[in-house]
Amino acid sequence: MSSRLRFLTARQVFETFAAAGDDVAAAPTDEPPLDFLRARDREGEREDALAFAAYLLPRREAVWWACQCLRGLGVIATEGDAAALAAAEGWVRDPEEEVRRAALDVAERLPPGDPATWLAFAAAWSGGSMVSADFDPVPPPPQLTAKAVRAALLLALGRVHQPDRERLAARCVASCIRFAEGGDAIL
């Protein structure tokens, strides 16, 4: 299996995405990024681990991984959730501009408190313009996909029954590590 990583150290992730410092409380280190991620998980810092994972993976891979996490967490409950998840997965499979725009259209129609809405935004904010075609193009900041992935995961975990939350968050982290190493992202 080949790695999906583009960074040699955790510090490089923070240097590439300054916003990661807002979302990850742990200080950057020069250790390999998966070692940094494993340390956050081992120390029970699951929110840090999930946030770091969202920045660590390339955009398409981060969206795919988060889609698989939401499926595994069982939080896709409404037709809107299913539509948002389908839009995000559609963009992962076919990362063309019209598919990205379709994800934006879906996300803009759905409740902002729904985890899947944020996955559609994550796909939509991966490039192109972050606003609808009715407006002048506004390119999304490079960290916006990671921020939306993080939001989706944290909102989803908030819907999980408390006794299961830590275990399922750890499974999401393990899934990211496996996926980053070249395996599948299935939870």
Beta strands, then each sheet from edge to edge (+ up, - down):
end
